[in-house]
Amino acid sequence: MDKHNKDRGTIKWTSLMLPEHVQLVKELWKEDERVEKGIIDEQKAVEIDFLLQRAWNDNLTVELTYHNGFDHERRQGKINSICSVRKELHGTEEATKHTFTVDLNDIVDITIQ
């Protein structure tokens, strides 16, 4: 009797869910697996600052890796502006032309394309 009464949680109901719901459940489970931001050393911070200034001045495409609160995320696009007062970077994605804002303190890595 114990065998039949065992609850399988989300697995039990996924066959009844729409694909959109399954995707949302997967994203929720991913949020539970948080990745710590870590500490960037001074040399890496100077390198990030230099590459940001170069990309902004020369209007180059960059790939940003930043910490979004629970995981690392990547964005590829051009930098529109850098606000030193609010410590924010404003950019536009190359593929979708959507604008995005990233906190400068959350940037982990940057590469110029």
C-alpha positions as CSV (number, residue, x, y, z in Angstrom):
1,M,0.0,0.0,0.0
2,D,2.9,2.3,0.7
3,K,4.1,1.9,-2.9
4,H,0.8,3.2,-4.4
5,N,0.5,6.1,-2.1
6,K,3.9,7.6,-3.0
7,D,3.6,11.2,-4.5
8,R,5.8,12.0,-7.4
9,G,5.3,15.7,-7.2
10,T,5.6,17.7,-10.5
11,I,6.4,14.6,-12.5
12,K,2.9,13.3,-11.8
13,W,1.3,16.4,-13.4
14,T,3.5,17.3,-16.3
15,S,1.5,15.2,-18.8
16,L,-1.5,17.4,-18.1
17,M,0.4,20.7,-18.4
18,L,0.8,22.9,-21.4
19,P,4.4,23.2,-22.8
20,E,4.5,26.8,-21.5
21,H,3.7,25.7,-18.0
22,V,6.4,23.0,-18.1
23,Q,8.9,25.7,-19.2
24,L,7.9,27.9,-16.3
25,V,8.2,25.1,-13.8
26,K,11.7,24.3,-15.2
27,E,12.6,28.0,-14.7
28,L,11.4,27.9,-11.1
29,W,13.5,24.9,-10.4
30,K,16.5,26.6,-12.0
31,E,16.0,29.6,-9.6
32,D,16.3,27.2,-6.7
33,E,19.8,26.3,-7.9
34,R,21.3,29.7,-7.1
35,V,24.9,30.6,-8.2
36,E,26.8,33.0,-6.0
37,K,28.1,36.1,-7.7
38,G,31.6,35.9,-6.3
39,I,34.2,38.6,-5.9
40,I,36.0,40.1,-8.8
41,D,39.7,41.0,-8.2
42,E,41.0,44.5,-8.9
43,Q,42.8,43.5,-12.1
44,K,39.6,42.0,-13.6
45,A,37.6,45.1,-12.6
46,V,40.1,47.4,-14.4
47,E,40.0,45.1,-17.5
48,I,36.1,45.2,-17.5
49,D,36.2,49.0,-17.2
50,F,38.7,49.4,-20.0
51,L,36.7,47.1,-22.4
52,L,33.4,48.9,-21.5
53,Q,34.9,52.3,-22.3
54,R,36.5,51.0,-25.5
55,A,33.3,49.4,-26.7
56,W,31.2,52.4,-25.9
57,N,33.6,54.9,-27.5
58,D,34.1,52.8,-30.7
59,N,30.5,51.6,-30.9
60,L,31.6,47.9,-30.8
61,T,29.4,44.8,-30.2
62,V,30.1,43.2,-26.8
63,E,29.0,40.0,-25.0
64,L,28.3,40.7,-21.4
65,T,28.2,38.1,-18.7
66,Y,26.4,39.3,-15.6
67,H,24.8,38.0,-12.4
68,N,21.0,38.3,-12.5
69,G,20.3,37.6,-8.9
70,F,20.4,33.8,-9.0
71,D,22.5,32.8,-12.1
72,H,24.9,34.1,-14.7
73,E,23.3,35.4,-17.9
74,R,24.8,36.5,-21.2
75,R,23.7,39.4,-23.5
76,Q,25.1,40.4,-26.8
77,G,24.7,43.8,-28.2
78,K,25.9,47.4,-28.3
79,I,26.3,49.8,-25.4
80,N,24.0,52.9,-25.7
81,S,25.1,54.7,-22.5
82,I,26.8,54.2,-19.2
83,C,25.3,56.0,-16.2
84,S,28.0,56.5,-13.5
85,V,25.6,58.0,-11.0
86,R,23.2,55.0,-11.0
87,K,26.0,52.6,-12.0
88,E,24.0,51.2,-14.9
89,L,24.7,50.2,-18.4
90,H,22.1,50.6,-21.1
91,G,22.3,48.6,-24.3
92,T,20.5,47.2,-27.3
93,E,20.6,43.5,-28.3
94,E,21.8,42.8,-31.8
95,A,19.4,40.1,-32.7
96,T,16.1,41.4,-31.3
97,K,16.8,45.1,-31.0
98,H,15.4,45.1,-27.5
99,T,16.9,47.4,-25.0
100,F,18.4,46.2,-21.7
101,T,19.8,47.6,-18.5
102,V,22.6,45.9,-16.4
103,D,23.9,47.1,-13.1
104,L,27.7,47.7,-13.5
105,N,28.4,45.9,-10.2
106,D,26.8,42.7,-11.5
107,I,29.0,42.4,-14.6
108,V,31.3,39.4,-14.3
109,D,32.9,39.4,-17.7
110,I,32.9,41.2,-21.1
111,T,34.2,40.3,-24.5
112,I,34.4,42.5,-27.6
113,Q,33.0,40.7,-30.7
